[in-house]
Amino acid sequence: MSDFLNDIRLIVWNEKESGKLSEVPGDLFRNGKKSLEEIQARIREFSNPLSEEAAELLDQYHSTRETLNTIIKLRLKKILKLAEAQIEERYYDKDEVKLMLPPERAMFDAVCREIGVCRDTLMGETAGEADAVKETLKEDHPAEGSTPFDFGEEAFFEDEGPVAPAAPEEKAAAEATDRTAVVLMKQDVPGFMGLDGRTYALEEEDIVTLPKGNAEVLCERNIALNIRLIK
């Protein structure tokens, strides 16, 4: 088990034990993304994706990813409680707010503003109440550049750099065909990570499209049968 996985499991324990946000490294999720990429690269080095070593790395990959998302979920609940306290009581623990990561703080500010506006709208009150909340936030935390934040499955794992323009449909289809093969499974196969980074758990008589390297290994071992699709 990696040191990084042990470290983030300790963070999960701290978050569960404490009613407040715990202090986490500012580069926690950046290092998490790097760790996941390194594990994927090591898995792709195995010629046999069904080997015991590859299976152990796959388990480590899923454990790391799930633990990181658990941290996000635990901290999200606490941040929402802080936002509720700010709206209802006009008070929140400033020291705890300082423990938020920049994307978390951006979300906290946005939630406070939107809750205030929504409540005032529903109650038919003037905009003064919502403005008061905004002013309180400004006094404690001067406005900064907007920070995108997403608590979905891909939270904190954003791809960096410009996105390349999509290739024409026909070219993309041809390239995909060159890199993959359609096979018929002759027996069940436990979960493994393909060369494309996807996880496959296959059963007998499944017809599936696999990366060519994985398909060749399965066919060589008489586990699958290569199928040529004729249009």
N, C-alpha and C positions, 0 to 999 in steps of 0.2 A: 504493500500500500504506500502511496506517495506521501511525502511530508505535507504537500499542499492540501491533499484530501484530509489529512489529520487536522491540519490547521483550520480548515473551514468547518469541519465537524465540531470543533471546539467553539467556533463562533455561533453555530446553531445552538449548542448547549447553553452558551451565555445568553443568547437572545430569548430562549425558552425560560431560563431561570429568572431573568430580570424583567421587571415590569416596565423598564425603560429601555431606550435604545442603548446598545453597547457601542463602544468605540471600535471601528473597523478600519483597516488600512485604506487609504484613498485610492490605491491601485488594485484593490481586491479583485474587482471584476475584470480589469484589464489582464491581470495575471491569470484569472480563471479562463479567459478566452485563449490565452497563450498555452495554458496547460492542456486544454481540450484539443487544440490544434496539434500539439506535440504527440498526444496519445494517438490521434488519428493517423499521423505520419508513421508512427511505429507499427500500427496495425497493418498499414498498407505494405510494409516491408515483408510481411509473411507471405510466402508463396502458397501456403495452405491456410486459408482463413478459418478452418475448422480445428486448427491445432489448439492444444490446451493453453499455450502462451497467448495466442490471439484472443481466446475466450476470456482470459483473465484481464487483458487490457480492455476488452470491450466492456466488461463489468466495471472496471475502474472508470471508464469514460462516462457510463451512465450514472454511476454513483457520484462522480464529481459534478456533473450537470444538474442532477436532482438536488444535491446539497446546496449548490449556488442558488437555485430557484427557491429552495426552502428559506434561505436567508432573506431573499427578496420578499417573500410572502409574510414572514414574521415581522419584518421591519415595516412593511406596508400597513399592517394592522395598527401598529403603534403610532405611525405617522397620522393615520386617519383619526385616531383618538385624540392626538394633540390638536388637530384641526378642529375637532368638535369642541374641545375645551376652549380654544381661542374664540370660537363663535359664541358659545353659550355663557362663558364666564369672563370673557375679555382677558384671559390670562393663560399663559403656557410657560413651561419650564424652558427658559432661554438657554440654559446649559445643555439641555437635551437636544434642542434644536441645532446647537453647534455641532452635534455629533452626526448630523445628516450629511450624506454625500451630496455634492452639487445637484445631481438630477433629483434626489429626494427632496431637497430644499425647494427646488423649482416646483415640484408637484405640490408640496405643502402650501406654498404661497397661492398657487392656482386654485387648490381645493378650498382654502379659506375664502378667497374672493368669490368663487362661484356659489358656495353655500350661503354666504351673506346675501348675495344678489337674489338667489332663488327664494330664500326665506322672506325677504322683504317684498318680493313680487307676489308670493302666495298670500302674505298677510296684508297686502295693500298698503304697506308702509312707504314712506318716502325713501329716497336713495340715501338718506343721511346715515342710516345704520350700516349699510354696506360700505359707504365711504369711510366711516369710522374704523371699520376693520382694516381697510386698505392703509389708512394712515398709521395704524398701530404696527402693521407689518413693515411699512416704509421706515419708521423710526428705528426699528430693531435691525432691519436688513435692507440697506440701500439697493435700489434696482440694479440688476445685472443683466447681461445678455441672456436671451431666452435659451433654455437648455432642454432639448427634446428628451422625453422620458417615457419609457414603455415598460409596464409590468407584465407583459405577455411572456410566452414561452421563450422568446429570444431576448429577454431583458438583459441589457448591458453587453450583449454580444453583437453589437452593430458592426457591419463591415465598413472599413475605412477606405477612403479614396474615391475617386469618381467612378460612376457606373458606366461600363462600356455600352455603347449602343447595341441593341439586339440585332442579331444576324437575320437575313431574310429567312422566311419559313422553310423554303425548300432546302436551303443550304444547311440550316440547323437540323432538319430531319435527316439529311444525308450523313452529317457528322455523327448524329446520335446512333444511326444504324451501324456505322463503322466501329463504334466503341462498345456496342452491346450485342447480346445474342439471346434468342428466345429458346428456352429449354423446357422439357417435360421432366418433372421430378419422378424418379423411380423409387424413392424412399424418403422418409422423414429426415429433416436436417435441423439440428439445434440452431438457435440464433447466432448469426455472425455478421460482422460488419463488412460490407462490400467495398470494392475499390473506389466507389463513388461516395463513400461516407455514409450510406444508408444501411439500416439494420434489416436483415432478412431472416425470417423464421418460416421455413418451408415444409410442406407436407407432401406425402406421396400423391401423385397425379396432378399436382399444381403445375400450371403453365405460367412461367414468369420470365420477364426480361431482366437479364443480369449483365453487369459489366463483363466484357469478353474474357478477361483474366480469370474471374471467378467461375464463369461458365465452363471454361476449358478445364479447370481443376476438377470440377464436379463430374464432367463427362469422362475425363481420364480415369477417375476412380469408379466409373460405372454407377454413379449416384444419380446422374441426370442424362437426358438424351437431347442433343441439339436438334432444334426444329427449324427448318427453313420455311418462312412464310412466303407463299406465292400469291401475288395479287392477280 
